[in-house]
Amino acid sequence: MTLSIQELRDNDLLQYPEFDRHHKIIRFEDQSSGLLGFIAIHRNRGPLATGGTRYASYSTESNALRDAMRLSQAMTSKCIVSGLPYGGAKSVIMAMSSKKKSDELLSSYAEVVESLGGAFRTGEDVGMTEEDVQVLLTHSKYFNGKSGVAGDPSPFAAQSVALVMDRMVRAHLNAKPKDVRFAIKGVGKVGGALAHMLIDMGAEVTVSDSDIVALERLRSQYKDIQEISSSEIAFTDADVYAPCALGNEVNEDTINKFRTRMICGGANNQLAKPQFAQLLESKHILYVPDFLANAGGLINVSDELEPDGYHKDRVDKRIAALGDIAEELYTTSRTNNRTLLEEVETYVRARE
């Protein structure tokens, strides 16, 4: 194994707009297994920093680094709005076409995490599975998401999205979910669970996904569910649009095409630029920050870090409290004539 672990200097990071006085950023590489990626620790609050590990394709190392920095900031925000005493962090591993994700790669990555001595606790994210986490746990104890304990965070992320949606629909649209039309892009682990919850509330739901298997799984349970192409669903005439696939859904090409009244979903980094929240507001579209809506996944896996171990009752209570804070911040944002994103960011900055 030819494992290299290098801490990047601030002077080398100032060129990136995503750099936000990060506590520590590490580049790691193991050529023999094809491992290459970054760990970005945004803030060092309390005993440790936490955030998932993403395994995804990136065209350049620079893009992977920038994604890690951006995602780690969102994790700090998630910790704060969830009332958790941790800093935010994120790891990204660059998926290589020439090297598949292997036990050798996972073993090498576990050594990287182990080298930080518990300062970084991580687990499942896009491209990583619950099974991968179990492999990683055989090499390092600093991974969250043990099978039979916290497990897969996706259902809990969907739970918090559904709860925050419900609160925002009532507060902003003065309606109940059963009287509102929802459009969900991406019906994988989070989006699929969200669709179930909304349908069970009696809501009208339209879905899309490029993954035919995911669509068929949902269709087998709800034969009358409405479907639309992934290229069109963002612009369909729905009251609430829920991006639950990849980020950057709100960008220069889409910003003027939305016909919805609210954007609230499970995907991370939905805004290509933060200022798009204000532009959406000017179009009478409420943007609910993703790190507020989908924090249930973090709440679930981080409960393994509690001194008395994992307790689902505590997880459910913290997710319920997330709905309360979302409604409170929405109300103050209207009073202060701010976007909800601005209000949440003000709340977070005061507690970093």
C-alpha positions in Angstrom: 0.0 0.0 0.0 1.4 3.4 -1.0 -0.9 5.6 1.1 -0.3 9.4 1.1 -2.1 11.7 3.5 -1.4 15.4 3.1 -2.8 18.4 5.0 -3.4 21.3 2.6 -2.3 24.8 3.5 -4.7 27.7 3.7 -2.7 29.7 1.2 -3.3 26.9 -1.4 -7.0 27.1 -0.7 -7.7 30.8 -0.8 -8.3 30.6 -4.6 -11.5 28.6 -4.0 -14.8 30.5 -3.1 -15.9 27.4 -1.1 -13.0 27.9 1.3 -14.5 29.2 4.6 -11.6 29.3 7.1 -11.9 25.5 7.2 -10.4 23.9 10.3 -8.5 21.2 8.3 -8.5 19.8 4.8 -6.7 16.6 3.8 -5.8 15.1 0.5 -5.4 11.3 0.5 -4.2 8.9 -2.2 -3.4 5.3 -2.5 -2.4 4.5 -6.1 -2.5 0.7 -5.7 -6.2 0.6 -4.8 -7.2 3.7 -6.8 -8.1 5.7 -3.7 -8.0 9.5 -4.2 -10.0 12.1 -2.4 -10.4 14.8 0.3 -11.6 15.2 3.8 -12.8 18.7 4.7 -13.3 19.6 8.3 -15.2 22.9 8.3 -15.5 23.6 12.1 -14.1 22.0 15.2 -17.1 22.3 17.5 -17.2 20.2 20.6 -15.4 16.8 20.7 -15.4 16.1 16.9 -16.6 16.9 13.4 -19.0 14.6 11.5 -20.3 14.1 8.0 -20.7 11.4 5.4 -18.3 10.0 2.8 -19.3 10.5 -0.8 -18.1 8.2 -3.6 -18.7 9.9 -6.9 -17.2 10.8 -10.3 -15.5 14.1 -10.6 -13.8 15.5 -13.7 -10.9 17.0 -11.8 -9.4 17.0 -8.3 -10.3 20.6 -8.0 -14.0 19.8 -8.4 -13.8 17.1 -5.8 -12.0 19.4 -3.4 -14.6 22.2 -3.9 -17.5 19.8 -3.4 -15.9 18.6 -0.1 -15.5 22.1 1.2 -19.1 23.1 0.2 -20.6 20.0 1.6 -18.7 20.3 4.9 -20.1 23.8 5.4 -23.6 22.4 5.0 -22.8 19.8 7.6 -21.9 22.4 10.2 -25.2 24.1 9.5 -27.0 20.7 9.9 -25.3 20.1 13.2 -26.4 23.5 14.5 -30.0 23.5 13.4 -30.3 19.9 14.8 -28.9 21.0 18.2 -25.9 18.7 17.9 -22.6 19.7 19.5 -20.4 18.7 16.6 -18.6 20.5 13.8 -19.4 19.8 10.2 -17.1 17.8 7.8 -17.3 15.8 4.6 -15.2 13.4 2.7 -15.3 12.7 -1.0 -13.7 9.8 -2.8 -13.2 10.2 -6.6 -14.7 7.2 -8.4 -12.2 6.1 -11.1 -13.3 4.3 -14.3 -10.1 2.3 -14.2 -10.5 1.2 -10.6 -13.7 -0.1 -9.0 -14.6 0.4 -5.4 -13.0 -2.6 -3.7 -12.4 -3.9 -0.2 -8.7 -2.8 -0.8 -9.9 0.7 -1.5 -12.2 0.7 1.6 -9.4 -0.7 3.8 -7.1 2.1 2.6 -9.7 4.8 3.2 -10.4 3.4 6.7 -6.7 3.9 7.5 -7.0 7.6 6.5 -9.9 8.1 8.8 -8.2 6.1 11.6 -5.2 8.4 11.3 -7.3 11.3 12.5 -7.8 9.6 15.8 -11.6 10.2 16.1 -11.5 13.9 15.2 -13.6 13.0 12.1 -16.5 10.6 12.3 -18.1 9.6 9.0 -20.5 7.2 7.4 -22.7 6.6 4.4 -23.4 9.2 1.7 -24.0 9.2 -2.1 -22.2 6.2 -3.7 -21.5 4.5 -0.4 -23.8 1.7 1.0 -24.6 0.4 4.4 -22.6 -2.7 3.4 -19.6 -0.5 2.6 -19.8 0.9 6.1 -19.7 -2.5 7.7 -16.5 -3.3 5.8 -15.0 0.0 6.9 -15.9 -0.8 10.5 -13.7 -3.9 10.4 -10.8 -1.6 10.0 -11.7 1.5 12.0 -14.2 2.3 14.8 -14.7 5.9 13.5 -17.6 5.1 11.2 -21.3 5.7 12.0 -24.2 3.6 10.7 -23.7 0.2 12.2 -26.2 -2.4 10.8 -28.8 -3.1 13.5 -28.1 0.2 15.2 -28.4 3.5 13.3 -28.1 1.8 10.0 -29.1 3.5 6.7 -29.7 7.3 7.3 -31.9 7.7 4.2 -35.3 6.9 5.8 -34.6 9.5 8.5 -33.5 12.1 6.0 -36.9 11.5 4.2 -38.7 11.7 7.6 -37.2 15.1 8.3 -37.9 16.4 4.7 -41.6 15.3 5.0 -41.9 16.9 8.4 -40.3 20.2 7.4 -42.4 20.1 4.2 -45.6 19.7 6.2 -44.7 22.7 8.4 -43.8 24.9 5.5 -46.9 23.9 3.5 -49.1 24.9 6.4 -47.1 28.1 7.2 -46.3 29.4 3.7 -49.1 28.0 1.5 -51.8 28.0 4.3 -52.7 24.5 3.2 -52.4 20.8 4.3 -50.3 18.3 2.4 -53.4 16.4 1.2 -54.5 19.5 -0.7 -51.1 20.2 -2.3 -49.4 18.8 -5.5 -45.8 17.5 -5.0 -43.2 16.7 -7.7 -40.3 14.6 -6.6 -37.1 14.3 -8.8 -35.3 11.1 -7.8 -37.1 8.2 -6.0 -34.1 6.4 -4.7 -33.6 5.8 -1.0 -34.6 9.3 0.2 -37.0 10.3 -2.6 -38.7 7.0 -2.6 -39.3 7.0 1.1 -40.5 10.6 0.8 -43.0 9.6 -1.9 -44.4 6.9 0.4 -44.9 9.4 3.2 -46.6 12.1 1.1 -48.9 9.6 -0.5 -49.8 8.2 2.9 -50.7 11.8 3.9 -53.1 11.8 0.9 -51.1 14.2 -1.3 -51.0 14.2 -5.1 -47.5 13.1 -6.1 -45.7 13.1 -9.4 -42.3 11.5 -9.7 -39.3 11.1 -12.0 -36.1 9.1 -12.0 -33.6 8.0 -14.7 -33.3 4.7 -12.8 -36.1 2.5 -14.1 -35.7 0.0 -11.3 -36.4 2.7 -8.7 -39.5 3.8 -10.6 -40.8 0.2 -11.0 -40.3 -0.4 -7.3 -42.5 2.6 -6.5 -45.0 1.8 -9.2 -45.4 -1.8 -7.9 -46.9 -0.2 -4.7 -48.7 2.7 -6.1 -50.0 1.7 -9.6 -51.7 5.1 -10.2 -48.7 7.2 -9.3 -48.0 9.9 -11.9 -44.7 10.0 -13.7 -42.9 12.6 -15.9 -39.5 12.7 -17.5 -36.5 13.8 -15.4 -35.9 16.7 -17.8 -39.4 18.1 -17.3 -40.4 17.5 -13.7 -38.7 20.6 -12.2 -40.9 22.7 -14.4 -44.2 20.9 -14.0 -47.1 22.8 -12.4 -46.7 21.5 -8.8 -47.1 23.4 -5.6 -43.9 21.9 -4.1 -40.9 20.7 -6.0 -38.6 18.2 -4.2 -35.2 17.7 -5.6 -34.0 14.3 -4.2 -31.3 13.4 -6.6 -28.1 15.4 -7.2 -27.4 19.1 -6.4 -27.3 22.3 -8.4 -31.0 22.0 -9.4 -31.4 25.7 -9.2 -29.0 27.2 -11.7 -28.7 29.7 -14.5 -30.6 27.4 -16.9 -33.5 26.6 -14.6 -34.0 29.6 -12.4 -36.5 31.3 -14.7 -38.4 28.1 -15.6 -39.8 27.0 -12.2 -43.6 27.0 -11.9 -43.7 25.8 -8.3 -44.4 27.8 -5.1 -41.9 26.0 -2.9 -38.6 24.1 -3.3 -37.9 21.6 -0.5 -36.1 18.3 -1.0 -33.6 15.9 0.1 -30.7 16.6 -2.3 -27.7 18.5 -1.0 -26.4 21.8 -2.5 -29.6 22.5 -4.5 -28.6 26.1 -5.2 -25.7 26.6 -7.7 -25.3 30.0 -6.1 -26.6 31.3 -2.7 -28.0 34.4 -4.3 -30.5 32.3 -6.2 -32.6 32.0 -3.0 -33.3 35.8 -3.2 -34.1 35.5 -6.9 -36.6 32.6 -6.2 -38.1 34.8 -3.4 -38.7 37.6 -5.9 -40.6 35.1 -8.0 -42.7 34.1 -5.0 -41.0 30.8 -4.6 -39.9 29.7 -1.1 -36.6 27.9 -1.0 -36.2 25.7 2.1 -32.5 25.1 2.7 -31.6 21.5 2.1 -29.4 21.4 5.2 -32.5 22.3 7.3 -34.9 19.9 5.5 -32.7 16.7 5.2 -30.9 16.8 8.6 -32.8 13.8 9.8 -30.1 11.5 8.3 -27.4 13.2 10.3 -29.5 13.2 13.5 -30.0 9.4 13.1 -26.4 8.3 12.5 -24.9 10.8 15.0 -27.0 9.3 17.8 -24.5 6.5 17.9 -22.0 9.0 19.3 -24.1 9.6 22.4 -22.5 8.3 25.7 -25.5 6.0 26.3 -25.5 4.7 22.8 -28.2 4.9 20.1 -31.8 5.5 21.0 -34.4 5.8 18.3 -36.8 7.7 20.6 -34.2 10.5 21.0 -33.7 10.5 17.2 -37.5 11.0 16.6 -37.6 13.8 19.2 -34.8 15.6 17.6 -36.3 15.3 14.2 -39.6 16.6 15.6 -37.7 19.6 17.1 -36.2 20.2 13.6 -39.8 20.9 12.4 -40.2 23.4 15.3 -37.0 25.3 14.4 -38.0 25.4 10.7 -41.3 26.9 11.5 -39.7 29.4 14.0 -37.1 30.5 11.4 -39.7 30.8 8.7 -41.8 33.1 10.9 -38.8 35.3 11.8 -37.7 35.4 8.2 -41.1 37.0 7.2 -40.8 39.5 10.1 -37.2 40.4 9.2 -38.0 40.6 5.4 -35.3 38.0 4.7 -35.2 34.8 2.7 -35.5 31.7 4.7 -31.9 30.8 3.7 -30.7 34.2 5.0 -32.5 33.6 8.3 -31.1 30.1 8.8 -27.6 31.3 7.9 -27.9 34.1 10.5 -29.0 31.6 13.1 -26.1 29.3 12.2 -23.4 32.0 12.2 -24.4 33.1 15.7 -23.8 29.5 17.0 -20.6 28.4 15.0 
